Amino acid sequence: MQIQPILAALRRHRLATVLIALEIALACAVLCNACSMIADRLAAMHINSGVDENALATVHLTGYDLTKSADVDARALAALRSVPGVQSASLLYSIPFGLRQGTAGITTDAAGQHFGGVIEFYIGSPGSLRALGVQVIAGRAPQADDFHPFSGLLPEEAPIQITQSLAEHLWPGANPLGKQIWLDKYRFRIVGVLKNLVRPDPPGWPANQRQWSVFVPAQPGPQFTGSYLLRADPRVLPRVMRDALAAVAKALPDVVIDRDNSHTLTELRNSVFRNDRAMAGLLVGVIAALLLVTALGIIGLASFWVAQRRRQIGIRRALGATRGDILRYFQTENFLIVTFGIVLGVVLAIGINLALMKWFEVSRLPYWYLPVGAIVLWLLGQLAVLAPALRAAAVPPVEATRSA
């Protein structure tokens, strides 16, 4: 089929053609960027935490005198360990998907000249790393003599475990064991590498930084108290959690239980990603609505042009055009309009993505989304124009001529 007559016909209907092309361009831009954002949120929601989430819970206390922290910890841990079904109870500052209490920037030199990024410090008492179920893939886990009391925000020196993701960021391709990181006056020597240990708030960080965590062994103290990690069989964990809260309330009636942050890790994960699920659902709705409006626009325009061209269709049929010829004409015309829109949409999609990256720290749009979006819109356009094109192809030559 010759394209020139179709282009000539479209030039006679510039306004309608441009409006549909712009609608398709907007649909292409929104489709590509929305799908990319949905994929980012789904990836975040399914992030590997590196811990045994189904077997873990946390209890957080507040409203107590820091000078009495040793007594608070002793009574709280005794109450938690007395609950039937509790396999272990330990202190852990910062909780996966829970409270974020150890976020800070580090350097890889004592002078502070080489910034290493902002990471999460998980400060844990004896048994806490084992309770988390984190996998040590190089070096060693904490030993008994690694745990020391401290009075500041962190131990001034400590052997630590670092995640594989953070190690690769700090020293690409090198062995991190034995290397050191600094936080002001605090110095830490790396003795182990963890496969994964997610930050407490992964949605708030770029995808490549969600595992930037370290584990710091320490003994409880005034600045390290009131945040407890429980481990139990997943089958009884909900019951254990209820009993644990009741036991702590009974043992420490003068202390406030932070019930907003005292949950199983499964509940905390669901809470952390609640907004991401809602956003993903909203974006799916936007995509569906936009594609529906685009399809209706194509159907409406094609139906209008079929009604306008009944005499022309009849003449072509009388001159020997088959139904297939008429059908292909409208499908080719639609393909050209959609193609014009897609070309504009690709440029618009990239521009929107660059703006989102600059202002909202959205990840870069994978370029393979563009051809996939184009294929979706081409298919949508062909399906939308099919019914009007079939009606046009079904018009008898004599009836079309008489309707002139």
DONULO-392424 format. One record per residue (C-alpha): residue number from 1; x, z, y. Coordinates in nm, 4 decimals. Example, Ala and Ser with C-alpha at 12.3 -4.5 7.8 and 13.67 -1.06 7.14 Angstrom:
{resi: 1 u: 1.2300 w: 0.7800 v: -0.4500}
{resi: 2 u: 1.3670 w: 0.7140 v: -0.1060}
***
This chain:
{resi: 1 u: 0.0000 w: 0.0000 v: 0.0000}
{resi: 2 u: 0.1268 w: -0.0907 v: 0.3465}
{resi: 3 u: 0.1935 w: 0.2075 v: 0.5752}
{resi: 4 u: 0.1728 w: 0.0186 v: 0.9064}
{resi: 5 u: -0.2096 w: -0.0168 v: 0.9105}
{resi: 6 u: -0.2454 w: 0.3532 v: 0.8352}
{resi: 7 u: -0.0102 w: 0.4480 v: 1.1203}
{resi: 8 u: -0.2014 w: 0.2167 v: 1.3526}
{resi: 9 u: -0.5263 w: 0.3896 v: 1.2581}
{resi: 10 u: -0.3717 w: 0.7318 v: 1.3161}
{resi: 11 u: -0.2511 w: 0.6278 v: 1.6616}
{resi: 12 u: -0.6126 w: 0.5541 v: 1.7529}
{resi: 13 u: -0.6973 w: 0.9138 v: 1.6627}
{resi: 14 u: -0.3973 w: 1.0869 v: 1.8176}
{resi: 15 u: -0.5649 w: 1.4122 v: 1.9170}
{resi: 16 u: -0.7208 w: 1.4851 v: 1.5791}
{resi: 17 u: -0.4013 w: 1.3827 v: 1.4001}
{resi: 18 u: -0.1826 w: 1.6031 v: 1.6205}
{resi: 19 u: -0.4150 w: 1.9027 v: 1.5828}
{resi: 20 u: -0.4152 w: 1.8812 v: 1.2039}
{resi: 21 u: -0.0367 w: 1.8274 v: 1.1989}
{resi: 22 u: 0.0121 w: 2.1354 v: 1.4180}
{resi: 23 u: -0.2166 w: 2.3376 v: 1.1922}
{resi: 24 u: -0.0113 w: 2.2308 v: 0.8928}
{resi: 25 u: 0.3123 w: 2.3127 v: 1.0797}
{resi: 26 u: 0.1858 w: 2.6632 v: 1.1518}
{resi: 27 u: 0.0762 w: 2.7024 v: 0.7908}
{resi: 28 u: 0.4205 w: 2.5912 v: 0.6702}
{resi: 29 u: 0.6042 w: 2.8318 v: 0.9012}
{resi: 30 u: 0.3824 w: 3.1276 v: 0.8173}
{resi: 31 u: 0.3766 w: 3.0478 v: 0.4454}
{resi: 32 u: 0.7569 w: 3.0363 v: 0.4143}
{resi: 33 u: 0.8259 w: 3.3477 v: 0.6221}
{resi: 34 u: 0.5384 w: 3.5498 v: 0.4765}
{resi: 35 u: 0.6447 w: 3.4676 v: 0.1194}
{resi: 36 u: 1.0010 w: 3.5702 v: 0.2046}
{resi: 37 u: 0.8806 w: 3.9009 v: 0.3492}
{resi: 38 u: 0.6592 w: 3.9622 v: 0.0452}
{resi: 39 u: 0.9547 w: 3.8944 v: -0.1847}
{resi: 40 u: 1.1695 w: 4.1399 v: 0.0136}
{resi: 41 u: 0.9062 w: 4.4111 v: -0.0160}
{resi: 42 u: 0.8532 w: 4.3516 v: -0.3861}
{resi: 43 u: 1.2289 w: 4.3679 v: -0.4411}
{resi: 44 u: 1.2453 w: 4.6976 v: -0.2516}
{resi: 45 u: 0.9483 w: 4.8385 v: -0.4448}
{resi: 46 u: 1.1152 w: 4.7583 v: -0.7774}
{resi: 47 u: 1.4598 w: 4.8846 v: -0.6792}
{resi: 48 u: 1.6541 w: 5.0595 v: -0.9530}
{resi: 49 u: 1.6895 w: 5.4179 v: -0.8353}
{resi: 50 u: 1.9573 w: 5.5001 v: -1.0929}
{resi: 51 u: 1.7838 w: 5.8284 v: -1.1823}
{resi: 52 u: 1.5323 w: 5.9411 v: -1.4475}
{resi: 53 u: 1.2370 w: 5.9333 v: -1.2097}
{resi: 54 u: 0.9707 w: 6.0081 v: -1.4699}
{resi: 55 u: 1.1403 w: 6.3346 v: -1.5667}
{resi: 56 u: 1.2163 w: 6.4675 v: -1.2173}
{resi: 57 u: 1.0388 w: 6.6607 v: -0.9439}
{resi: 58 u: 1.1443 w: 6.8455 v: -0.6311}
{resi: 59 u: 1.0395 w: 7.1644 v: -0.4546}
{resi: 60 u: 1.1337 w: 7.2172 v: -0.0927}
{resi: 61 u: 1.1168 w: 7.5466 v: 0.0948}
{resi: 62 u: 1.1220 w: 7.6183 v: 0.4651}
{resi: 63 u: 1.0504 w: 7.8992 v: 0.7080}
{resi: 64 u: 1.3142 w: 8.1438 v: 0.5814}
{resi: 65 u: 1.6068 w: 8.3234 v: 0.7431}
{resi: 66 u: 1.9325 w: 8.1343 v: 0.6765}
{resi: 67 u: 2.1185 w: 8.4642 v: 0.6551}
{resi: 68 u: 1.9102 w: 8.5377 v: 0.3451}
{resi: 69 u: 1.9635 w: 8.1977 v: 0.1840}
{resi: 70 u: 2.1486 w: 8.3414 v: -0.1173}
{resi: 71 u: 1.8553 w: 8.5695 v: -0.1979}
{resi: 72 u: 1.6046 w: 8.2870 v: -0.1439}
{resi: 73 u: 1.7952 w: 8.0578 v: -0.3781}
{resi: 74 u: 1.8376 w: 8.3251 v: -0.6433}
{resi: 75 u: 1.4669 w: 8.4115 v: -0.6496}
{resi: 76 u: 1.3528 w: 8.0495 v: -0.6269}
{resi: 77 u: 1.5792 w: 7.9285 v: -0.9060}
{resi: 78 u: 1.4842 w: 8.2233 v: -1.1268}
{resi: 79 u: 1.1136 w: 8.1482 v: -1.0721}
{resi: 80 u: 1.1570 w: 7.7761 v: -1.1411}
{resi: 81 u: 1.3625 w: 7.8290 v: -1.4577}
{resi: 82 u: 1.1023 w: 8.0708 v: -1.5904}
{resi: 83 u: 0.8325 w: 7.8032 v: -1.5951}
{resi: 84 u: 0.7658 w: 7.6803 v: -1.9500}
{resi: 85 u: 0.8833 w: 7.3219 v: -1.9903}
{resi: 86 u: 1.1517 w: 7.3272 v: -1.7192}
{resi: 87 u: 1.4696 w: 7.1843 v: -1.8689}
{resi: 88 u: 1.6842 w: 7.2481 v: -1.5605}
{resi: 89 u: 1.6554 w: 7.3619 v: -1.2002}
{resi: 90 u: 1.9323 w: 7.3051 v: -0.9460}
{resi: 91 u: 1.9888 w: 7.2555 v: -0.5748}
{resi: 92 u: 2.0086 w: 6.9033 v: -0.4353}
{resi: 93 u: 2.0223 w: 6.8115 v: -0.0685}
{resi: 94 u: 1.8598 w: 6.4736 v: -0.0156}
{resi: 95 u: 1.6171 w: 6.3609 v: -0.2831}
{resi: 96 u: 1.5690 w: 6.0034 v: -0.4076}
{resi: 97 u: 1.2518 w: 5.8757 v: -0.2346}
{resi: 98 u: 1.2161 w: 6.2192 v: -0.0754}
{resi: 99 u: 1.3828 w: 6.4156 v: 0.2023}
{resi: 100 u: 1.6780 w: 6.2487 v: 0.3728}
{resi: 101 u: 1.9186 w: 6.5256 v: 0.4748}
{resi: 102 u: 2.2680 w: 6.3799 v: 0.4508}
{resi: 103 u: 2.2865 w: 6.0476 v: 0.6341}
{resi: 104 u: 2.6101 w: 5.9922 v: 0.8270}
{resi: 105 u: 2.8672 w: 5.7293 v: 0.9179}
{resi: 106 u: 3.2051 w: 5.7264 v: 0.7472}
{resi: 107 u: 3.5494 w: 5.5742 v: 0.7953}
{resi: 108 u: 3.8132 w: 5.4753 v: 0.5431}
{resi: 109 u: 4.1008 w: 5.6241 v: 0.7414}
{resi: 110 u: 4.1767 w: 5.9658 v: 0.8858}
{resi: 111 u: 4.2112 w: 5.8261 v: 1.2391}
{resi: 112 u: 3.8557 w: 5.6941 v: 1.2303}
{resi: 113 u: 3.9563 w: 5.3374 v: 1.3153}
{resi: 114 u: 3.7975 w: 5.1606 v: 1.0156}
{resi: 115 u: 3.4221 w: 5.2202 v: 1.0084}
{resi: 116 u: 3.2788 w: 5.2040 v: 0.6584}
{resi: 117 u: 2.9072 w: 5.2169 v: 0.7321}
{resi: 118 u: 2.6259 w: 5.4706 v: 0.7310}
{resi: 119 u: 2.5786 w: 5.6264 v: 0.3887}
{resi: 120 u: 2.3779 w: 5.9008 v: 0.2184}
{resi: 121 u: 2.5491 w: 6.2227 v: 0.1092}
{resi: 122 u: 2.3760 w: 6.3833 v: -0.1895}
{resi: 123 u: 2.5026 w: 6.7417 v: -0.1971}
{resi: 124 u: 2.4374 w: 6.8956 v: -0.5380}
{resi: 125 u: 2.4950 w: 7.2232 v: -0.7163}
{resi: 126 u: 2.6241 w: 7.2453 v: -1.0761}
{resi: 127 u: 2.3987 w: 7.0532 v: -1.3140}
{resi: 128 u: 2.2225 w: 6.8468 v: -1.0476}
{resi: 129 u: 2.3964 w: 6.5157 v: -1.1171}
{resi: 130 u: 2.3377 w: 6.5573 v: -1.4894}
{resi: 131 u: 1.9726 w: 6.6376 v: -1.4197}
{resi: 132 u: 1.9352 w: 6.3209 v: -1.2128}
{resi: 133 u: 2.0471 w: 6.1172 v: -1.5122}
{resi: 134 u: 2.2820 w: 5.9022 v: -1.3058}
{resi: 135 u: 2.5186 w: 5.6815 v: -1.5059}
{resi: 136 u: 2.8899 w: 5.7276 v: -1.4386}
{resi: 137 u: 3.0579 w: 5.3906 v: -1.5068}
{resi: 138 u: 3.4149 w: 5.4730 v: -1.4014}
{resi: 139 u: 3.6189 w: 5.7847 v: -1.3460}
{resi: 140 u: 3.4530 w: 6.1150 v: -1.4231}
{resi: 141 u: 3.1467 w: 6.3275 v: -1.3523}
{resi: 142 u: 3.1814 w: 6.6546 v: -1.1566}
{resi: 143 u: 3.3657 w: 6.9352 v: -1.3340}
{resi: 144 u: 3.3093 w: 7.3081 v: -1.2997}
{resi: 145 u: 3.6015 w: 7.3603 v: -1.0606}
{resi: 146 u: 3.4734 w: 7.0843 v: -0.8262}
{resi: 147 u: 3.1937 w: 7.3060 v: -0.6936}
{resi: 148 u: 3.2922 w: 7.5274 v: -0.4000}
{resi: 149 u: 3.0938 w: 7.7146 v: -0.1354}
{resi: 150 u: 3.1035 w: 7.5886 v: 0.2229}
{resi: 151 u: 2.9791 w: 7.7098 v: 0.5582}
{resi: 152 u: 2.9595 w: 7.3872 v: 0.7615}
{resi: 153 u: 2.7435 w: 7.0791 v: 0.7226}
{resi: 154 u: 2.9571 w: 6.9556 v: 0.4315}
{resi: 155 u: 3.2513 w: 7.0808 v: 0.2271}
{resi: 156 u: 3.5649 w: 6.9968 v: 0.4252}
{resi: 157 u: 3.7257 w: 6.8540 v: 0.1130}
{resi: 158 u: 3.5650 w: 6.7559 v: -0.2147}
{resi: 159 u: 3.6067 w: 6.5182 v: -0.5086}
{resi: 160 u: 3.3060 w: 6.2886 v: -0.5013}
{resi: 161 u: 3.1258 w: 6.0195 v: -0.6990}
{resi: 162 u: 3.0439 w: 5.6971 v: -0.5144}
{resi: 163 u: 2.8019 w: 5.4194 v: -0.6067}
{resi: 164 u: 2.9311 w: 5.0872 v: -0.7307}
{resi: 165 u: 2.7554 w: 4.9092 v: -0.4428}
{resi: 166 u: 2.9262 w: 5.1227 v: -0.1781}
{resi: 167 u: 3.2651 w: 5.0960 v: -0.3501}
{resi: 168 u: 3.2429 w: 4.7169 v: -0.3526}
{resi: 169 u: 3.1486 w: 4.7209 v: 0.0156}
{resi: 170 u: 3.4385 w: 4.9455 v: 0.1154}
{resi: 171 u: 3.7079 w: 4.7966 v: -0.1092}
{resi: 172 u: 3.5954 w: 4.4558 v: -0.2417}
{resi: 173 u: 3.7500 w: 4.3794 v: -0.5780}
{resi: 174 u: 3.9673 w: 4.6942 v: -0.5745}
{resi: 175 u: 3.9582 w: 5.0101 v: -0.7845}
{resi: 176 u: 3.8020 w: 5.2841 v: -0.5658}
{resi: 177 u: 3.9231 w: 5.5746 v: -0.7798}
{resi: 178 u: 4.1665 w: 5.7911 v: -0.5878}
{resi: 179 u: 4.0759 w: 5.6415 v: -0.2513}
{resi: 180 u: 3.9407 w: 5.8545 v: 0.0309}
{resi: 181 u: 3.6682 w: 5.8445 v: 0.2945}
{resi: 182 u: 3.6337 w: 6.0560 v: 0.6101}
{resi: 183 u: 3.3536 w: 6.1955 v: 0.8185}
{resi: 184 u: 3.5202 w: 6.3472 v: 1.1245}
{resi: 185 u: 3.7197 w: 6.6395 v: 0.9831}
{resi: 186 u: 3.5651 w: 6.6120 v: 0.6376}
{resi: 187 u: 3.7752 w: 6.4357 v: 0.3742}
{resi: 188 u: 3.6500 w: 6.3210 v: 0.0359}
{resi: 189 u: 3.8442 w: 6.1832 v: -0.2597}
{resi: 190 u: 3.6689 w: 5.9482 v: -0.4991}
{resi: 191 u: 3.6933 w: 6.0547 v: -0.8637}
{resi: 192 u: 3.3956 w: 5.8714 v: -1.0135}
{resi: 193 u: 3.1806 w: 5.5612 v: -0.9729}
{resi: 194 u: 2.8028 w: 5.5679 v: -1.0250}
{resi: 195 u: 2.6125 w: 5.2617 v: -1.1365}
{resi: 196 u: 2.3197 w: 5.3282 v: -0.8999}
{resi: 197 u: 2.1916 w: 5.6078 v: -0.6776}
{resi: 198 u: 1.9301 w: 5.4930 v: -0.4309}
{resi: 199 u: 1.8951 w: 5.6283 v: -0.0795}
{resi: 200 u: 1.5979 w: 5.8566 v: -0.0122}
{resi: 201 u: 1.4411 w: 5.5926 v: 0.2154}
{resi: 202 u: 1.5357 w: 5.2467 v: 0.0803}
{resi: 203 u: 1.2747 w: 5.0497 v: 0.2828}
{resi: 204 u: 1.4518 w: 5.1550 v: 0.6007}
{resi: 205 u: 1.7769 w: 4.9793 v: 0.5081}
{resi: 206 u: 1.8908 w: 4.6208 v: 0.4454}
{resi: 207 u: 1.8786 w: 4.5216 v: 0.0794}
{resi: 208 u: 2.2582 w: 4.5363 v: 0.0392}
{resi: 209 u: 2.2754 w: 4.8934 v: 0.1763}
{resi: 210 u: 2.0026 w: 5.0649 v: -0.0246}
{resi: 211 u: 2.2503 w: 5.1984 v: -0.2817}
{resi: 212 u: 2.5134 w: 5.3283 v: -0.0375}
{resi: 213 u: 2.5208 w: 5.6856 v: -0.1650}
{resi: 214 u: 2.7763 w: 5.9457 v: -0.2706}
{resi: 215 u: 2.7414 w: 6.2695 v: -0.4648}
{resi: 216 u: 2.9204 w: 6.5738 v: -0.3225}
{resi: 217 u: 2.9541 w: 6.8774 v: -0.5545}
{resi: 218 u: 2.9080 w: 7.2143 v: -0.3832}
{resi: 219 u: 2.7900 w: 7.5696 v: -0.4333}
{resi: 220 u: 2.4759 w: 7.6928 v: -0.2513}
{resi: 221 u: 2.5296 w: 7.8356 v: 0.0944}
{resi: 222 u: 2.3648 w: 7.8849 v: 0.4342}
{resi: 223 u: 2.3614 w: 7.5100 v: 0.5068}
{resi: 224 u: 2.2803 w: 7.4133 v: 0.1490}
{resi: 225 u: 1.9662 w: 7.5874 v: 0.0340}
{resi: 226 u: 1.5925 w: 7.5501 v: -0.0166}
{resi: 227 u: 1.5814 w: 7.2051 v: -0.1798}
{resi: 228 u: 1.5450 w: 7.2142 v: -0.5593}
{resi: 229 u: 1.5483 w: 6.9509 v: -0.8318}
{resi: 230 u: 1.3480 w: 7.0087 v: -1.1504}
{resi: 231 u: 1.3820 w: 6.8240 v: -1.4778}
{resi: 232 u: 1.1181 w: 6.8317 v: -1.7510}
{resi: 233 u: 0.9698 w: 6.6161 v: -2.0225}
{resi: 234 u: 0.7714 w: 6.3373 v: -1.8480}
{resi: 235 u: 0.4680 w: 6.4186 v: -2.0644}
{resi: 236 u: 0.4374 w: 6.7700 v: -1.9210}
{resi: 237 u: 0.5956 w: 6.7177 v: -1.5789}
{resi: 238 u: 0.2656 w: 6.7235 v: -1.3782}
{resi: 239 u: 0.1731 w: 7.0562 v: -1.5371}
{resi: 240 u: 0.5266 w: 7.1896 v: -1.4889}
{resi: 241 u: 0.5127 w: 7.0924 v: -1.1229}
{resi: 242 u: 0.1864 w: 7.2799 v: -1.0659}
{resi: 243 u: 0.3186 w: 7.5888 v: -1.2428}
{resi: 244 u: 0.6487 w: 7.5685 v: -1.0536}
{resi: 245 u: 0.4777 w: 7.5695 v: -0.7155}
{resi: 246 u: 0.2662 w: 7.8657 v: -0.8211}
{resi: 247 u: 0.5711 w: 8.0533 v: -0.9533}
{resi: 248 u: 0.7683 w: 7.9997 v: -0.6313}
{resi: 249 u: 0.4713 w: 8.1059 v: -0.4183}
{resi: 250 u: 0.4464 w: 8.4270 v: -0.6208}
{resi: 251 u: 0.8198 w: 8.4995 v: -0.6204}
{resi: 252 u: 0.8700 w: 8.4244 v: -0.2502}
{resi: 253 u: 0.5466 w: 8.5101 v: -0.0666}
{resi: 254 u: 0.7353 w: 8.5252 v: 0.2635}
{resi: 255 u: 0.8661 w: 8.1680 v: 0.2350}
{resi: 256 u: 0.6772 w: 7.8468 v: 0.3205}
{resi: 257 u: 0.6549 w: 7.5781 v: 0.0529}
{resi: 258 u: 0.6823 w: 7.2330 v: 0.2086}
{resi: 259 u: 0.4074 w: 7.0760 v: 0.0004}
{resi: 260 u: 0.4375 w: 6.7393 v: 0.1757}
{resi: 261 u: 0.7835 w: 6.6999 v: 0.0253}
{resi: 262 u: 0.7301 w: 6.8865 v: -0.3023}
{resi: 263 u: 0.6247 w: 6.6278 v: -0.5600}
{resi: 264 u: 0.7357 w: 6.4435 v: -0.8684}
{resi: 265 u: 0.9731 w: 6.1566 v: -0.7958}
{resi: 266 u: 0.7114 w: 5.9109 v: -0.9210}
{resi: 267 u: 0.4743 w: 6.0370 v: -0.6536}
{resi: 268 u: 0.7497 w: 6.0232 v: -0.3927}
{resi: 269 u: 0.8320 w: 5.6618 v: -0.4849}
{resi: 270 u: 0.4652 w: 5.5648 v: -0.4535}
{resi: 271 u: 0.4491 w: 5.7337 v: -0.1152}
{resi: 272 u: 0.7682 w: 5.5704 v: 0.0128}
{resi: 273 u: 0.6446 w: 5.2224 v: -0.0732}
{resi: 274 u: 0.2817 w: 5.2700 v: 0.0307}
{resi: 275 u: 0.3330 w: 5.0775 v: 0.3543}
{resi: 276 u: 0.5221 w: 4.8020 v: 0.1733}
{resi: 277 u: 0.2351 w: 4.7552 v: -0.0714}
{resi: 278 u: -0.0125 w: 4.7444 v: 0.2147}
{resi: 279 u: 0.2028 w: 4.4959 v: 0.4069}
{resi: 280 u: 0.2455 w: 4.2733 v: 0.1012}
{resi: 281 u: -0.1310 w: 4.2748 v: 0.0464}
{resi: 282 u: -0.1914 w: 4.1945 v: 0.4122}
{resi: 283 u: 0.0540 w: 3.9049 v: 0.4041}
{resi: 284 u: -0.1075 w: 3.7665 v: 0.0898}
{resi: 285 u: -0.4408 w: 3.7791 v: 0.2698}
{resi: 286 u: -0.2948 w: 3.6032 v: 0.5729}
{resi: 287 u: -0.1468 w: 3.3294 v: 0.3534}
{resi: 288 u: -0.4746 w: 3.2790 v: 0.1664}
{resi: 289 u: -0.6784 w: 3.2684 v: 0.4877}
{resi: 290 u: -0.4385 w: 3.0274 v: 0.6569}
{resi: 291 u: -0.4296 w: 2.7922 v: 0.3585}
{resi: 292 u: -0.8087 w: 2.8028 v: 0.3386}
{resi: 293 u: -0.8452 w: 2.7203 v: 0.7081}
{resi: 294 u: -0.5902 w: 2.4400 v: 0.6724}
{resi: 295 u: -0.7733 w: 2.2967 v: 0.3708}
{resi: 296 u: -1.1078 w: 2.3154 v: 0.5520}
{resi: 297 u: -0.9540 w: 2.1413 v: 0.8523}
{resi: 298 u: -0.8271 w: 1.8575 v: 0.6343}
{resi: 299 u: -1.1640 w: 1.8275 v: 0.4573}
{resi: 300 u: -1.3515 w: 1.8260 v: 0.7866}
{resi: 301 u: -1.1289 w: 1.5640 v: 0.9453}
{resi: 302 u: -1.1315 w: 1.3416 v: 0.6358}
{resi: 303 u: -1.5105 w: 1.3691 v: 0.6072}
{resi: 304 u: -1.5495 w: 1.2772 v: 0.9749}
{resi: 305 u: -1.3243 w: 0.9745 v: 0.9368}
{resi: 306 u: -1.5095 w: 0.8611 v: 0.6233}
{resi: 307 u: -1.8388 w: 0.8751 v: 0.8138}
{resi: 308 u: -1.6864 w: 0.6803 v: 1.1028}
{resi: 309 u: -1.5304 w: 0.4138 v: 0.8799}
{resi: 310 u: -1.8196 w: 0.3347 v: 0.6507}
{resi: 311 u: -1.8464 w: -0.0177 v: 0.7893}
{resi: 312 u: -1.4702 w: -0.0734 v: 0.7573}
{resi: 313 u: -1.4786 w: 0.0598 v: 0.4022}
{resi: 314 u: -1.7654 w: -0.1729 v: 0.3211}
{resi: 315 u: -1.5809 w: -0.4729 v: 0.4613}
{resi: 316 u: -1.2686 w: -0.3874 v: 0.2604}
{resi: 317 u: -1.4776 w: -0.3473 v: -0.0536}
{resi: 318 u: -1.6447 w: -0.6803 v: 0.0124}
{resi: 319 u: -1.3049 w: -0.8431 v: 0.0501}
{resi: 320 u: -1.1991 w: -0.7158 v: -0.2897}
{resi: 321 u: -1.0625 w: -0.3656 v: -0.2370}
{resi: 322 u: -1.1214 w: -0.1441 v: -0.5385}
{resi: 323 u: -1.2297 w: 0.2157 v: -0.5374}
{resi: 324 u: -0.8729 w: 0.3062 v: -0.6260}
{resi: 325 u: -0.7487 w: 0.1215 v: -0.3166}
{resi: 326 u: -0.9842 w: 0.3191 v: -0.0914}
{resi: 327 u: -0.8876 w: 0.6443 v: -0.2610}
{resi: 328 u: -0.5154 w: 0.5747 v: -0.2223}
{resi: 329 u: -0.5653 w: 0.4812 v: 0.1437}
{resi: 330 u: -0.7086 w: 0.8213 v: 0.2340}
{resi: 331 u: -0.4576 w: 1.0058 v: 0.0170}
{resi: 332 u: -0.1662 w: 0.8184 v: 0.1778}
{resi: 333 u: -0.3069 w: 0.8832 v: 0.5245}
{resi: 334 u: -0.3329 w: 1.2529 v: 0.4464}
{resi: 335 u: 0.0184 w: 1.2559 v: 0.2986}
{resi: 336 u: 0.1599 w: 1.1128 v: 0.6216}
{resi: 337 u: -0.0238 w: 1.3666 v: 0.8388}
{resi: 338 u: 0.0885 w: 1.6550 v: 0.6183}
{resi: 339 u: 0.4453 w: 1.5233 v: 0.6218}
{resi: 340 u: 0.4465 w: 1.5154 v: 1.0031}
{resi: 341 u: 0.3205 w: 1.8734 v: 1.0013}
{resi: 342 u: 0.5771 w: 1.9872 v: 0.7446}
{resi: 343 u: 0.8668 w: 1.8449 v: 0.9468}
{resi: 344 u: 0.7493 w: 2.0443 v: 1.2485}
{resi: 345 u: 0.6762 w: 2.3451 v: 1.0264}
{resi: 346 u: 1.0271 w: 2.3567 v: 0.8814}
{resi: 347 u: 1.1766 w: 2.3750 v: 1.2306}
{resi: 348 u: 0.9200 w: 2.6369 v: 1.3312}
{resi: 349 u: 0.9803 w: 2.8405 v: 1.0137}
{resi: 350 u: 1.3539 w: 2.8580 v: 1.0788}
{resi: 351 u: 1.2958 w: 2.9505 v: 1.4430}
{resi: 352 u: 1.0513 w: 3.2277 v: 1.3535}
{resi: 353 u: 1.2908 w: 3.3622 v: 1.0912}
{resi: 354 u: 1.5803 w: 3.3716 v: 1.3382}
{resi: 355 u: 1.3604 w: 3.5621 v: 1.5846}
{resi: 356 u: 1.2503 w: 3.8085 v: 1.3136}
{resi: 357 u: 1.6116 w: 3.8593 v: 1.2076}
{resi: 358 u: 1.7113 w: 3.9361 v: 1.5649}
{resi: 359 u: 1.4261 w: 4.1642 v: 1.6644}
{resi: 360 u: 1.3027 w: 4.3186 v: 1.3385}
{resi: 361 u: 1.6072 w: 4.2987 v: 1.1054}
{resi: 362 u: 1.4208 w: 4.0807 v: 0.8581}
{resi: 363 u: 1.6433 w: 3.9173 v: 0.5966}
{resi: 364 u: 1.7388 w: 3.5519 v: 0.6262}
{resi: 365 u: 1.4830 w: 3.3062 v: 0.4936}
{resi: 366 u: 1.6121 w: 3.1509 v: 0.1688}
{resi: 367 u: 1.6224 w: 2.7791 v: 0.2414}
{resi: 368 u: 1.4740 w: 2.6870 v: -0.0947}
{resi: 369 u: 1.1474 w: 2.8346 v: 0.0312}
{resi: 370 u: 1.1168 w: 2.5346 v: 0.2657}
{resi: 371 u: 1.0860 w: 2.2607 v: 0.0003}
{resi: 372 u: 0.8610 w: 2.4862 v: -0.2080}
{resi: 373 u: 0.6366 w: 2.5416 v: 0.0942}
{resi: 374 u: 0.6339 w: 2.1670 v: 0.1585}
{resi: 375 u: 0.5267 w: 2.0944 v: -0.1992}
{resi: 376 u: 0.2488 w: 2.3537 v: -0.1759}
{resi: 377 u: 0.1155 w: 2.1961 v: 0.1437}
{resi: 378 u: 0.1412 w: 1.8425 v: 0.0047}
{resi: 379 u: -0.0593 w: 1.9506 v: -0.2998}
{resi: 380 u: -0.3069 w: 2.1370 v: -0.0813}
{resi: 381 u: -0.3511 w: 1.8305 v: 0.1390}
{resi: 382 u: -0.4102 w: 1.5997 v: -0.1579}
{resi: 383 u: -0.6622 w: 1.8374 v: -0.3137}
{resi: 384 u: -0.8419 w: 1.8901 v: 0.0174}
{resi: 385 u: -0.8758 w: 1.5181 v: 0.0902}
{resi: 386 u: -0.9796 w: 1.4288 v: -0.2638}
{resi: 387 u: -1.3523 w: 1.4955 v: -0.2279}
{resi: 388 u: -1.3955 w: 1.2993 v: 0.1007}
{resi: 389 u: -1.1788 w: 1.0181 v: -0.0404}
{resi: 390 u: -1.3910 w: 1.0004 v: -0.3554}
{resi: 391 u: -1.7054 w: 0.9806 v: -0.1416}
{resi: 392 u: -1.5474 w: 0.6974 v: 0.0559}
{resi: 393 u: -1.4470 w: 0.5139 v: -0.2611}
{resi: 394 u: -1.8019 w: 0.5491 v: -0.3959}
{resi: 395 u: -1.9682 w: 0.3715 v: -0.0991}
{resi: 396 u: -2.1144 w: 0.0389 v: -0.2176}
{resi: 397 u: -2.0093 w: -0.2653 v: -0.0087}
{resi: 398 u: -2.3666 w: -0.3733 v: 0.0658}
{resi: 399 u: -2.4828 w: -0.0253 v: 0.1718}
{resi: 400 u: -2.1796 w: 0.0161 v: 0.3990}
{resi: 401 u: -2.2444 w: -0.3211 v: 0.5617}
{resi: 402 u: -2.6136 w: -0.2456 v: 0.6179}
{resi: 403 u: -2.5308 w: 0.0893 v: 0.7774}
{resi: 404 u: -2.3321 w: -0.0781 v: 1.0541}
***
